[in-house]
Every structure is written in structure tokens, then in C-alpha cells.
Amino acid sequence: MKNLENRRTIRQYASRDVSDVLLHSLLSKAERTQTMGNLQLYSVIITRDSAKKKELAPAHFNQPMVTQAPVVLTVCADFRRTSQWAKFRNAVPGYGNFLSFMNAATDALLFTQTFCNLAEEEGLGYCFLGTTVYMPEQIIKTLKLPKLVMPVATITLGWPDENPPLSDRLPLLSVIHNETYHDYNRRRIDKYYKEKENLPESLEFVRINNKQTLAQVFTDIRYTEKDNIAMSEGLISALKQQGFM
């Protein structure tokens, strides 16, 4: 496997196609991912059609790679297939609840990460779109997702046409806790965020957004409480619509 320390998010893709043979091979290998109860509680919607990509784009804030990438993969938490299997085998499924969504979402995200690792080994590039859970109802409508199927991850996939710089990461000590959770005091926060806050790109980010600190850029502009609440309401609404609540 390629060195994960050199992993880059790819947003620009060459015009070269990703063959079904390669794509299906990677998806098949990814099926070896750990799964709750060996049920494989996920489904993958493969989007190649340019018109369908344009339909999906607004749900992802019209990020250019959605329409530019050769392939868009929407990975869904899926308890419908298992429920249908149960019904057709004289069993009574009981998976219209939040715990079932969490189990299926975990399965789907594990599958997604395994697929990404495999794709990278083949030289493919991808971008994980966090926007999938921001406006899920649009994705549900566009992809005609039935009850007990919920989008949780989207990957744009293709052959890289860029070599962007590595994004920064916090030091390991900032994310590990030995034996029990140790809360973050001012001293630890200062220590762990010092390098990130003093990167040239971070300082420029603060300047162009007319803020005093990098944290303010995230709380006041990028991920505001107002937006988080609104999108949380949309997510809950979609979960109810899809029968998970």
C-alpha cells in the first residue's frame, strides 16, 4: 500500500476514463471490509452520466469535481436489502430505528475507507465530500433512494490531474488518550495547535477573512452554529423520511 503519510485529496481529474472492470474489481475487494453481523449494510450508487452529475452537484454546493470527475460514488447506509431478504424468507425485520442507521452508516463508512485505500494503490485520485450529509434529501430524490437507504458518503474518482500539497495534521499526542479521556486545558491546546495556527496558509486564511484567530474562521464563517442547526434539522428530517427514526 502506498504511504498514507503522502495521501492527497484530488479535486482535478484527467479526461482518462475509469473502466468498469477496474472499478468493479476495487469495489469487490472492498467488500472484504469488516461488517456488522456480516450483513454488509451498504449500497453504492455509481454515477457516470453527465446529466445525473449535474443533478447531484447542487447537493454538494456545486463543487466543480462533482461534474468534472469521471465517476461519482454515493455510498449509502442500506438496511433495505437486508429487510427485503428477511421478508422474502418468512422473517420479520425490525430495522426502522436509529441504531440500525448507525450500524449501517458505520458499515458504509468502513467500506468507503477501504475502497479509497484500494483506489489509491491503483494510482487513482479521489475526494471525500463531506457535503453528503448536509442536504441529503436532494441526493435521496436524485438517486431515487427508497426507505431504509440513506446517503452517508460521496467520492469523486478519477485519474489525478494535479499534485496538491499535503494538508496539515495535528500531532499524534493531540488525539490519543491513555486509559481514560484527558480533557484539554489551555496549555495543551496551545501546544497542539501552535504549528497549525502558524502555518503561512493559516495566517493568510485569518487575514483574508478579517478575523483574529484561525478558530474564528471555523466558528464564524466555515461551520457556523446557525448552519449546523439548519443542516442537523435537514438530516433528521431525511432520516425520518427514510424510515430510520
C-alpha positions in Angstrom: 0.0 0.0 0.0 1.2 3.5 -0.8 2.5 5.5 2.1 -0.6 7.1 3.8 1.6 9.9 5.0 1.6 11.2 1.4 -2.1 11.0 0.9 -3.6 13.9 -1.0 -7.1 15.0 -1.8 -7.6 15.1 -5.6 -10.1 17.6 -7.0 -8.9 17.8 -10.6 -9.0 14.8 -12.9 -7.6 13.8 -16.3 -10.0 13.1 -19.1 -9.0 9.4 -19.0 -11.9 7.1 -18.1 -12.1 4.7 -15.2 -13.1 1.3 -16.6 -15.9 -0.7 -15.2 -13.5 -3.6 -14.9 -11.2 -1.7 -12.6 -14.0 -0.1 -10.7 -15.8 -3.3 -10.1 -12.6 -5.0 -9.1 -11.9 -2.4 -6.4 -15.4 -2.5 -5.1 -15.3 -6.2 -5.0 -12.1 -6.2 -3.0 -13.5 -3.5 -0.7 -16.3 -6.0 0.2 -13.8 -7.7 2.4 -14.2 -4.8 4.9 -15.4 -5.6 8.4 -19.1 -5.5 8.6 -21.7 -5.7 11.4 -23.1 -9.2 11.6 -21.7 -10.0 8.2 -24.7 -8.2 6.7 -22.9 -5.7 4.5 -25.3 -2.9 5.3 -24.3 -0.6 2.4 -25.0 0.1 -1.2 -23.1 2.1 -3.8 -24.6 4.2 -6.5 -22.3 4.7 -9.4 -22.8 7.9 -11.4 -21.1 8.4 -14.7 -23.9 10.2 -16.7 -23.0 13.9 -17.0 -26.7 14.9 -16.7 -27.0 13.0 -13.4 -23.8 14.5 -12.1 -25.3 18.0 -12.8 -28.4 16.9 -10.8 -26.2 15.9 -7.9 -24.0 18.9 -7.9 -26.3 21.4 -6.0 -26.5 19.0 -3.1 -22.7 19.3 -2.9 -22.6 23.1 -3.1 -21.8 22.8 -6.9 -18.2 21.8 -6.2 -16.6 21.5 -9.7 -15.2 18.0 -9.2 -18.7 16.5 -8.9 -19.3 17.2 -12.6 -15.7 17.0 -13.7 -14.8 13.6 -12.2 -15.3 10.6 -14.5 -17.1 8.7 -11.7 -19.1 9.8 -8.6 -19.8 7.2 -6.0 -22.5 7.7 -3.4 -22.2 5.2 -0.6 -25.4 4.6 1.3 -26.3 3.1 4.7 -28.6 0.3 3.5 -30.9 -1.8 5.7 -33.5 -2.2 2.9 -31.8 -5.1 1.2 -31.5 -7.0 4.5 -35.1 -6.2 5.3 -36.3 -7.3 2.0 -34.3 -10.5 2.3 -35.9 -11.1 5.7 -39.4 -10.5 4.4 -39.0 -12.9 1.5 -37.7 -15.6 3.9 -40.6 -15.5 6.3 -38.7 -13.4 8.9 -39.9 -10.1 10.4 -37.3 -7.3 10.1 -37.2 -4.6 12.8 -34.6 -2.1 11.4 -36.6 1.1 11.1 -34.7 2.7 14.0 -31.7 4.9 14.7 -29.5 2.1 16.0 -29.9 0.3 12.7 -28.9 3.5 10.8 -25.8 3.9 13.0 -24.8 0.2 12.3 -25.4 0.7 8.5 -23.6 4.0 8.5 -20.6 2.5 10.2 -20.6 -0.3 7.7 -20.8 2.1 4.8 -18.0 4.4 6.0 -15.7 1.4 6.7 -16.4 0.2 3.2 -15.7 3.7 1.8 -12.3 4.0 3.5 -11.2 0.5 2.3 -12.3 1.4 -1.2 -10.3 4.7 -1.0 -7.2 2.8 0.1 -7.5 0.3 -2.8 -8.2 3.1 -5.3 -5.1 4.9 -4.3 -3.0 1.8 -4.7 -4.1 1.7 -8.3 -3.0 5.3 -8.8 -6.5 6.8 -8.8 -7.3 10.0 -7.0 -10.4 10.9 -5.1 -12.1 13.5 -2.9 -14.3 12.6 0.0 -17.3 15.0 0.0 -18.4 15.9 3.5 -21.4 17.7 2.0 -23.3 14.3 1.6 -25.0 14.7 5.0 -25.6 18.5 4.6 -28.5 18.2 2.1 -29.3 14.5 1.9 -32.9 15.0 0.8 -31.7 16.3 -2.6 -29.4 13.2 -3.0 -32.3 10.9 -2.0 -34.6 12.4 -4.6 -31.9 12.5 -7.4 -30.8 8.9 -6.8 -34.4 7.6 -6.0 -33.3 6.1 -2.7 -36.1 4.0 -1.1 -36.9 3.7 2.6 -34.1 2.4 4.8 -31.5 3.7 2.4 -29.6 6.8 3.4 -26.6 8.5 1.7 -23.6 8.9 4.0 -20.5 9.3 1.8 -19.7 10.6 -1.7 -16.4 10.0 -3.5 -15.4 11.8 -6.7 -13.0 9.4 -8.5 -10.6 9.6 -11.4 -7.0 9.8 -12.6 -5.2 12.7 -10.9 -4.5 15.8 -12.9 -2.9 17.7 -10.1 -0.4 17.1 -7.3 -1.6 19.4 -4.4 0.5 20.0 -1.3 -0.2 17.8 1.7 -2.7 19.2 4.2 -1.6 19.7 7.8 -2.4 17.3 10.6 -2.4 17.7 14.4 0.3 15.9 16.3 -0.5 12.4 17.4 -0.4 13.3 21.1 -3.4 15.6 20.5 -5.7 12.7 19.6 -4.7 9.8 21.8 -5.7 9.3 25.4 -4.1 6.6 27.6 -6.5 4.5 29.7 -9.1 7.3 30.1 -10.0 10.6 28.4 -7.9 13.5 29.5 -9.6 16.8 28.9 -7.9 19.7 27.0 -6.7 22.6 29.1 -5.3 25.9 27.7 -1.7 24.6 27.9 -2.4 21.5 25.9 -4.5 23.4 23.3 -1.7 26.0 22.9 0.8 23.2 22.4 -1.2 21.1 19.9 -2.4 23.9 17.7 0.7 26.1 17.7 2.1 24.7 14.5 -1.3 24.6 12.6 -2.1 28.2 13.6 1.3 29.5 12.5 1.4 27.9 9.0 1.6 30.6 6.3 -1.6 29.5 4.8 -3.4 29.6 8.1 -2.2 33.1 8.8 -3.4 34.2 5.3 -6.7 32.5 5.9 -7.2 34.6 9.1 -6.1 37.7 7.3 -8.4 37.4 4.2 -11.4 36.6 6.4 -10.7 39.6 8.6 -10.6 37.5 11.8 -8.3 37.5 14.9 -7.8 33.7 15.1 -8.0 30.6 12.9 -10.6 29.2 15.2 -12.9 32.2 14.5 -12.7 31.4 10.8 -14.2 28.0 11.5 -16.8 29.1 14.1 -17.9 32.3 12.4 -17.6 31.5 8.7 -17.0 27.9 7.7 -19.1 25.9 10.2 -21.4 28.3 12.0 -23.9 27.3 14.7 -26.8 28.5 12.6 -25.8 26.4 9.6 -25.1 23.4 11.8 -28.5 23.6 13.4 -30.2 24.0 10.0 -28.4 21.1 8.4 -29.0 19.0 11.5 -32.7 19.5 11.1 -32.4 18.5 7.4 -30.5 15.4 8.4 -33.1 14.4 11.0 -35.9 15.1 8.5 -34.2 12.8 5.9 -33.7 10.1 8.5 -37.4 10.2 9.3 -38.3 10.2 5.6 -36.1 7.2 5.0 -37.7 5.3 8.0 -34.8 5.3 10.4 -36.5 7.5 13.1 
